[in-house]
Amino acid sequence: MTAAESLAAPAAGPILQLDDLGVVFTTQSGEVPAVRGVSLLVEPGETLALVGESGSGKSTVALAATGLLADNARATGSAAVAGTEVIGAGEAALAGLRGRTVSMVFQEPATALDPLTRVGKQIAEVVRNHRDVSAKDAAAEAVDLLRRVGIPEPEKRASAYPFQLSGGQRQRVVIAMAIANEPALLIADEPTTALDVTVQAEILDLLRRLAAETGTGVLLVTHNMGVVADFADRVAVMYQGTVVETGPVEDVLLRPSHEYTRRLLAAVPRLSVADAGAPHAARPAASAAGSEPVVELDGVSVVFGRGRNAVRALDGVSLTVHQGETLGLVGESGSGKSTASRVALGLVPPTEGTVSLFGTGLARTRSRARRALRAGIGVVLQDPVASLDARMTVGECVAEPLRVHRRGLTARERQDRVATVLDRVRLPREVARRAPRELSGGQRQRVSLARALVLEPRLLVADEPTSALDVSVQEAVLEVISELQAELGFACLFVSHDLAVVQHFAQRVVVMRAGRVEEQGDTGSTLLRPETDYTRRLLAAVPVPDPVVQRGRRAERLATLAAGRTEATA
């Protein structure tokens, strides 16, 4: 038996065992300890959730368990997968372990997929790397895996490139690759970050079924406490590189013993299901009523491609965002939310309908006038890796809009504005000298927010601005946006799949489905008393951070789905 084969063979006992794990990174300024004394177990068929704030060491633990730490990292202690030690193992031996015995779902699908290879081929390659399967059979398995993770038209999507899929669809492809060989251990680093709530629920159902049927152990790294309540058996809470609390999910989420855990849970946005939650969202709406429209879409349709391959991304969409208000744009992945926001920015021209920005029709503006209009817009995109230039420092990334639109500022004035906006998004000023790759995912998203706010915009377009943030930082960032909105009076088009965040943050909401507006209105009434079955299904799929309540909600949702399938076949 080869070394690789011995690593791939499962062993009795815990599927993952960490003993006194430590990780230190060597940087130009010295050694930085990221993980200290972590000891954890994951049994076959069990899900352990690893939670904590951005930078707490969660992802570092996951990378150490698969031997994927960066070259400047030094690991100590023990990390054993299926009884085999990972710390110190050679790359050739680890290659037989990864993808077969242990698989990993990374946080950012844009960096996990090859942009030049069709997604079906990428999945088939994972299958053939570890099993003696023909190319034809592997391609068929790839299509079946895309179907299992909820990709529509999987035969067609298998031929697509990653850039042709939405962010949520790309994450589903990554999950399909991870479960292709039914691994004994699945390490999922924020596996549902980019997914809408209905697909998130389906993916959790899929992973839960996989664990039950095959005995797969799952290490779930997440900041979503609703997902933890819905999916985890046990929870380990990390703070500043150490585990401060572990226990069964009900004990940790309902009866936390550590002060840090209590603070973390207090910051979780909770979806209101009674009218008590309405005043929070309705109060600011009155101040925006009657104010001038900042951006307006009237009967907008967008068609990509021509002929038989044409895709209607938007179909007769009309919406308005007023000065000083926040409009939440929600719906499933592929519903047209991001396309609508790009139309509002003038990045995607409408096939039909009109777009008005700051009272000016975009179709009537030319390059110089359009550039002047865009100087009043701040943008936060869904993927901070793609929106930040890796060749620049954080300070240079944040200052770039000032160099383009505020050319009269001196270097010192730009530096002062960068420092101020970093304070506003709760980042230390010294990160201005660092590269984006040196920051965690949540920190990079806050840099993107700082870049968007540095011009003090009249309109902020935020496409999933908090999807990569832990709950306490998410709360702080939303408070910052609210404070600045009250101070500067800018409008905010807030694109999100997190209905709890939208309910607490937006005054009005537009629910989209398949490129159309399903319903819209004040957040309080629309999300508490929805008019359509589609919106009710969205709300039913939102996990709540109470494992007891969530079990009941999941059972009710599954019963409703089963009843719907029965009616459809009757």
ZAMI-727855 format. One record per residue (C-alpha): x, y, z; residue in three letters. Coordinates in steps of 0.05 Angstrom, whole numbers, padded with zeros to 5 digits, always signed. Example, Ala and Ser with C-alpha at 12.3 -4.5 7.8 and 13.67 -1.06 7.14 Angstrom:
<atoms>
+00246-00090+00156ALA
+00273-00021+00143SER
</atoms>
This chain:
<atoms>
+00000+00000+00000MET
+00027+00069-00019THR
+00032+00127+00028ALA
-00024+00162-00008ALA
-00069+00100-00003GLU
-00055+00094+00071SER
-00075+00166+00081LEU
-00139+00157+00041ALA
-00161+00096+00081ALA
-00210+00114+00137PRO
-00195+00093+00208ALA
-00238+00078+00269ALA
-00249+00134+00319GLY
-00255+00209+00307PRO
-00252+00230+00234ILE
-00217+00294+00256LEU
-00176+00303+00319GLN
-00138+00366+00336LEU
-00092+00366+00397ASP
-00059+00430+00422ASP
-00058+00457+00351LEU
-00018+00522+00342GLY
-00005+00563+00280VAL
+00045+00621+00275VAL
+00054+00665+00212PHE
+00121+00695+00197THR
+00114+00766+00170THR
+00160+00824+00155GLN
+00143+00854+00223SER
+00155+00789+00260GLY
+00118+00726+00281GLU
+00042+00731+00289VAL
+00007+00675+00328PRO
-00060+00660+00295ALA
-00081+00596+00332VAL
-00061+00574+00402ARG
-00075+00509+00437GLY
-00137+00486+00398VAL
-00162+00416+00414SER
-00225+00391+00379LEU
-00258+00326+00357LEU
-00306+00311+00299VAL
-00338+00242+00301GLU
-00364+00206+00238PRO
-00433+00233+00219GLY
-00425+00292+00267GLU
-00425+00367+00250THR
-00381+00412+00292LEU
-00391+00486+00280ALA
-00330+00531+00290LEU
-00354+00602+00301VAL
-00323+00669+00320GLY
-00308+00737+00292GLU
-00268+00751+00229SER
-00194+00740+00245GLY
-00208+00694+00305SER
-00171+00636+00272GLY
-00229+00594+00246LYS
-00206+00588+00174SER
-00134+00578+00196THR
-00155+00517+00236VAL
-00192+00490+00175ALA
-00131+00501+00130LEU
-00085+00468+00181ALA
-00130+00407+00183ALA
-00121+00397+00108THR
-00047+00417+00103GLY
-00064+00478+00062LEU
-00030+00532+00104LEU
+00011+00584+00069ALA
+00086+00577+00063ASP
+00098+00629+00117ASN
+00057+00589+00168ALA
+00087+00542+00220ARG
+00040+00491+00252ALA
+00052+00455+00318THR
+00014+00403+00356GLY
-00028+00351+00321SER
-00082+00349+00267ALA
-00103+00278+00249ALA
-00154+00262+00194VAL
-00181+00191+00195ALA
-00125+00172+00243GLY
-00069+00200+00199THR
-00026+00259+00220GLU
-00030+00318+00173VAL
+00021+00363+00207ILE
+00088+00349+00174GLY
+00059+00302+00120ALA
+00089+00310+00050GLY
+00051+00341-00008GLU
+00049+00276-00048ALA
+00018+00239+00010ALA
-00032+00294+00024LEU
-00055+00293-00049ALA
-00086+00225-00037GLY
-00122+00250+00025LEU
-00153+00313-00005ARG
-00214+00305-00047GLY
-00226+00233-00026ARG
-00221+00226+00050THR
-00227+00301+00063VAL
-00256+00356+00019SER
-00262+00430+00031MET
-00312+00482+00009VAL
-00277+00550+00008PHE
-00308+00616+00026GLN
-00297+00651-00040GLU
-00318+00611-00102PRO
-00286+00661-00150ALA
-00217+00638-00125THR
-00235+00564-00122ALA
-00257+00556-00195LEU
-00215+00558-00258ASP
-00244+00616-00299PRO
-00221+00585-00365LEU
-00253+00516-00355THR
-00326+00497-00361ARG
-00356+00479-00293VAL
-00378+00409-00315GLY
-00307+00392-00335LYS
-00280+00418-00268GLN
-00327+00373-00229ILE
-00313+00313-00274ALA
-00238+00324-00263GLU
-00248+00318-00188VAL
-00285+00253-00199VAL
-00232+00223-00245ARG
-00174+00245-00200ASN
-00196+00195-00147HIS
-00237+00142-00182ARG
-00228+00099-00244ASP
-00286+00128-00283VAL
-00292+00141-00358SER
-00296+00212-00383ALA
-00368+00201-00406LYS
-00390+00174-00338ASP
-00353+00230-00301ALA
-00389+00282-00344ALA
-00456+00249-00328ALA
-00438+00250-00253GLU
-00421+00324-00259ALA
-00490+00339-00287VAL
-00523+00297-00232ASP
-00482+00334-00178LEU
-00503+00401-00207LEU
-00576+00378-00202ARG
-00566+00354-00129ARG
-00540+00422-00107VAL
-00598+00459-00140GLY
-00569+00487-00204ILE
-00625+00499-00255PRO
-00618+00466-00323GLU
-00556+00426-00301PRO
-00543+00397-00370GLU
-00538+00468-00399LYS
-00500+00497-00339ARG
-00447+00442-00342ALA
-00423+00475-00407SER
-00420+00545-00375ALA
-00357+00581-00351TYR
-00356+00607-00279PRO
-00365+00679-00301PHE
-00431+00660-00333GLN
-00460+00639-00266LEU
-00485+00682-00209SER
-00445+00684-00144GLY
-00493+00635-00110GLY
-00490+00587-00169GLN
-00414+00588-00168ARG
-00415+00569-00094GLN
-00462+00511-00110ARG
-00412+00487-00162VAL
-00357+00488-00109VAL
-00401+00447-00062ILE
-00415+00398-00118ALA
-00340+00388-00127MET
-00330+00378-00052ALA
-00383+00323-00046ILE
-00366+00289-00112ALA
-00328+00231-00079ASN
-00370+00228-00015GLU
-00312+00245+00032PRO
-00306+00220+00103ALA
-00293+00291+00127LEU
-00322+00354+00096LEU
-00292+00420+00118ILE
-00340+00476+00098ALA
-00313+00547+00106ASP
-00374+00592+00101GLU
-00408+00544+00051PRO
-00473+00583+00047THR
-00446+00654+00048THR
-00464+00669-00025ALA
-00530+00629-00026LEU
-00601+00655-00021ASP
-00642+00628+00037VAL
-00681+00575-00002THR
-00619+00545-00035VAL
-00582+00551+00032GLN
-00637+00509+00063ALA
-00632+00458+00006GLU
-00556+00454+00012ILE
-00560+00443+00088LEU
-00612+00389+00076ASP
-00565+00357+00025LEU
-00504+00360+00072LEU
-00546+00334+00129ARG
-00569+00275+00087ARG
-00498+00261+00064LEU
-00474+00259+00136ALA
-00531+00213+00157ALA
-00524+00165+00098GLU
-00449+00160+00092THR
-00424+00178+00162GLY
-00388+00240+00136THR
-00363+00285+00191GLY
-00370+00359+00179VAL
-00328+00417+00206LEU
-00371+00478+00192LEU
-00335+00545+00195VAL
-00387+00600+00195THR
-00410+00666+00225HIS
-00484+00651+00210ASN
-00515+00630+00276MET
-00580+00610+00242GLY
-00541+00559+00200VAL
-00507+00535+00264VAL
-00575+00525+00297ALA
-00602+00489+00236ASP
-00544+00444+00221PHE
-00493+00434+00277ALA
-00492+00382+00332ASP
-00437+00416+00372ARG
-00407+00486+00372VAL
-00337+00511+00387ALA
-00329+00587+00396VAL
-00262+00618+00378MET
-00235+00685+00402TYR
-00166+00713+00385GLN
-00139+00645+00364GLY
-00165+00603+00422THR
-00228+00563+00436VAL
-00265+00597+00493VAL
-00327+00552+00495GLU
-00350+00485+00467THR
-00413+00444+00477GLY
-00477+00418+00447PRO
-00511+00468+00401VAL
-00570+00479+00448GLU
-00525+00494+00507ASP
-00480+00542+00471VAL
-00534+00581+00433LEU
-00587+00581+00487LEU
-00545+00579+00551ARG
-00476+00609+00533PRO
-00427+00609+00590SER
-00373+00656+00562HIS
-00383+00731+00558GLU
-00356+00733+00487TYR
-00407+00682+00464THR
-00463+00723+00496ARG
-00439+00786+00459ARG
-00434+00748+00394LEU
-00505+00721+00400LEU
-00532+00790+00420ALA
-00507+00818+00353ALA
-00544+00766+00310VAL
-00601+00798+00269PRO
-00664+00759+00282ARG
-00721+00754+00233LEU
-00784+00782+00265SER
-00847+00742+00254VAL
-00894+00787+00292ALA
-00913+00861+00285ASP
-00865+00879+00342ALA
-00808+00881+00292GLY
-00842+00931+00245ALA
-00830+00999+00278PRO
-00755+00992+00272HIS
-00759+00990+00197ALA
-00820+01036+00188ALA
-00794+01095+00228ARG
-00741+01121+00179PRO
-00788+01110+00120ALA
-00831+01169+00138ALA
-00772+01217+00132SER
-00758+01192+00061ALA
-00830+01195+00038ALA
-00841+01251-00013GLY
-00766+01263-00023SER
-00738+01266-00093GLU
-00720+01200-00128PRO
-00645+01188-00130VAL
-00650+01129-00178VAL
-00711+01104-00216GLU
-00722+01044-00261LEU
-00785+01046-00303ASP
-00807+00984-00341GLY
-00735+00960-00349VAL
-00721+00895-00385SER
-00652+00867-00399VAL
-00638+00812-00450VAL
-00569+00780-00455PHE
-00551+00745-00520GLY
-00592+00735-00583ARG
-00637+00684-00614GLY
-00645+00616-00581ARG
-00590+00631-00531ASN
-00621+00697-00507ALA
-00632+00703-00432VAL
-00683+00753-00404ARG
-00649+00775-00340ALA
-00700+00829-00324LEU
-00772+00834-00346ASP
-00809+00900-00337GLY
-00777+00919-00271VAL
-00798+00985-00239SER
-00769+01011-00174LEU
-00750+01077-00142THR
-00700+01095-00087VAL
-00712+01162-00053HIS
-00662+01208-00019GLN
-00645+01185+00051GLY
-00679+01117+00047GLU
-00654+01046+00041THR
-00689+01000-00009LEU
-00676+00926+00002GLY
-00673+00884-00062LEU
-00683+00810-00045VAL
-00696+00745-00081GLY
-00663+00679-00098GLU
-00597+00673-00134SER
-00608+00688-00208GLY
-00672+00728-00194SER
-00642+00791-00225GLY
-00623+00830-00162LYS
-00551+00844-00182SER
-00570+00858-00254THR
-00620+00910-00230ALA
-00567+00943-00188SER
-00519+00945-00247ARG
-00573+00977-00290VAL
-00581+01030-00236ALA
-00506+01043-00240LEU
-00508+01050-00316GLY
-00463+00989-00324LEU
-00516+00948-00360VAL
-00559+00984-00412PRO
-00633+00966-00411PRO
-00662+00932-00472THR
-00728+00965-00456GLU
-00750+01018-00406GLY
-00715+01079-00377THR
-00665+01092-00321VAL
-00659+01159-00284SER
-00601+01176-00238LEU
-00604+01240-00196PHE
-00661+01264-00240GLY
-00622+01254-00305THR
-00639+01200-00356GLY
-00578+01157-00366LEU
-00595+01144-00439ALA
-00586+01219-00453ARG
-00518+01227-00419THR
-00450+01220-00453ARG
-00384+01198-00424SER
-00363+01261-00387ARG
-00432+01275-00359ALA
-00441+01202-00339ARG
-00373+01204-00304ARG
-00397+01264-00264ALA
-00460+01227-00244LEU
-00420+01166-00222ARG
-00378+01209-00176ALA
-00439+01212-00132GLY
-00444+01136-00126ILE
-00409+01089-00078GLY
-00408+01015-00094VAL
-00396+00954-00051VAL
-00393+00890-00092LEU
-00407+00819-00068GLN
-00336+00792-00077ASP
-00282+00835-00043PRO
-00226+00795-00075VAL
-00249+00814-00144ALA
-00262+00887-00126SER
-00195+00903-00094LEU
-00130+00909-00135ASP
-00081+00858-00105ALA
-00023+00902-00129ARG
-00043+00961-00085MET
-00041+00971-00011THR
-00106+00978+00026VAL
-00095+01053+00032GLY
-00084+01059-00043GLU
-00147+01019-00057CYS
-00189+01064-00013VAL
-00157+01128-00040ALA
-00166+01110-00114GLU
-00236+01142-00120PRO
-00207+01206-00091LEU
-00151+01207-00143ARG
-00202+01198-00199VAL
-00258+01245-00175HIS
-00223+01293-00126ARG
-00160+01311-00164ARG
-00151+01376-00125GLY
-00135+01340-00060LEU
-00063+01335-00036THR
-00032+01269-00017ALA
-00037+01288+00056ARG
-00112+01304+00049GLU
-00124+01238+00015ARG
-00086+01202+00070GLN
-00128+01237+00123ASP
-00193+01218+00089ARG
-00171+01146+00083VAL
-00155+01144+00157ALA
-00223+01174+00175THR
-00262+01125+00133VAL
-00223+01066+00160LEU
-00244+01089+00229ASP
-00316+01092+00206ARG
-00316+01019+00183VAL
-00282+00996+00248ARG
-00214+00980+00218LEU
-00148+01002+00251PRO
-00113+01056+00211ARG
-00049+01014+00205GLU
-00083+00966+00156VAL
-00075+01021+00104ALA
-00003+00998+00096ARG
-00021+00925+00086ARG
-00041+00886+00023ALA
-00112+00861+00014PRO
-00087+00788+00014ARG
-00061+00798+00085GLU
-00132+00811+00111LEU
-00188+00763+00128SER
-00250+00758+00083GLY
-00290+00802+00130GLY
-00235+00854+00135GLN
-00230+00857+00059ARG
-00305+00870+00054GLN
-00298+00927+00103ARG
-00243+00956+00060VAL
-00291+00953+00001SER
-00342+00991+00043LEU
-00290+01043+00062ALA
-00273+01052-00012ARG
-00347+01063-00028ALA
-00357+01114+00028LEU
-00294+01155+00018VAL
-00329+01201-00033LEU
-00388+01213+00014GLU
-00436+01190-00041PRO
-00508+01210-00056ARG
-00524+01138-00072LEU
-00494+01075-00042LEU
-00505+01011-00082VAL
-00489+00953-00037ALA
-00490+00883-00068ASP
-00487+00834-00010GLU
-00444+00881+00032PRO
-00447+00840+00096THR
-00446+00770+00067SER
-00373+00759+00086ALA
-00377+00792+00155LEU
-00385+00760+00222ASP
-00446+00781+00260VAL
-00414+00831+00308SER
-00377+00867+00252VAL
-00439+00863+00209GLN
-00478+00899+00263GLU
-00424+00952+00269ALA
-00420+00963+00193VAL
-00495+00970+00187LEU
-00494+01020+00244GLU
-00440+01059+00207VAL
-00480+01060+00143ILE
-00542+01083+00182SER
-00503+01138+00218GLU
-00472+01163+00154LEU
-00539+01159+00118GLN
-00571+01202+00172ALA
-00512+01251+00168GLU
-00504+01255+00092LEU
-00574+01237+00069GLY
-00552+01188+00015PHE
-00598+01136-00014ALA
-00580+01062-00009CYS
-00598+01006-00056LEU
-00585+00945-00012PHE
-00580+00879-00049VAL
-00581+00819-00002SER
-00606+00748+00009HIS
-00605+00758+00085ASP
-00678+00774+00100LEU
-00664+00786+00174ALA
-00613+00840+00157VAL
-00660+00871+00105VAL
-00717+00872+00155GLN
-00675+00910+00206HIS
-00639+00956+00158PHE
-00684+00974+00099ALA
-00746+01017+00100GLN
-00776+00988+00036ARG
-00765+00922+00002VAL
-00772+00895-00069VAL
-00778+00819-00076VAL
-00753+00793-00143MET
-00765+00727-00177ARG
-00740+00704-00246ALA
-00725+00775-00268GLY
-00792+00805-00246ARG
-00817+00843-00185VAL
-00858+00793-00144GLU
-00881+00844-00093GLU
-00856+00908-00061GLN
-00875+00955-00004GLY
-00855+00978+00065ASP
-00809+00927+00098THR
-00853+00919+00159GLY
-00915+00899+00120SER
-00881+00860+00063THR
-00837+00815+00107LEU
-00887+00807+00163LEU
-00950+00799+00121ARG
-00927+00777+00052PRO
-00979+00774-00004GLU
-00948+00720-00047THR
-00931+00646-00034ASP
-00861+00659-00061TYR
-00844+00710-00007THR
-00874+00665+00046ARG
-00828+00609+00022ARG
-00768+00655+00026LEU
-00785+00674+00097LEU
-00798+00602+00118ALA
-00728+00583+00093ALA
-00692+00634+00138VAL
-00658+00597+00195PRO
-00664+00627+00264VAL
-00608+00623+00317PRO
-00649+00579+00364ASP
-00639+00505+00351PRO
-00705+00485+00384VAL
-00746+00535+00344VAL
-00707+00520+00281GLN
-00721+00445+00285ARG
-00795+00462+00285GLY
-00788+00511+00227ARG
-00748+00460+00187ARG
-00799+00405+00199ALA
-00855+00453+00178GLU
-00818+00475+00116ARG
-00803+00403+00094LEU
-00876+00383+00106ALA
-00899+00441+00063THR
-00850+00422+00008LEU
-00873+00349+00011ALA
-00946+00371+00007ALA
-00930+00415-00053GLY
-00896+00357-00089ARG
-00956+00312-00074THR
-01004+00364-00104GLU
-00960+00372-00165ALA
-00961+00298-00180THR
-01035+00289-00165ALA
</atoms>
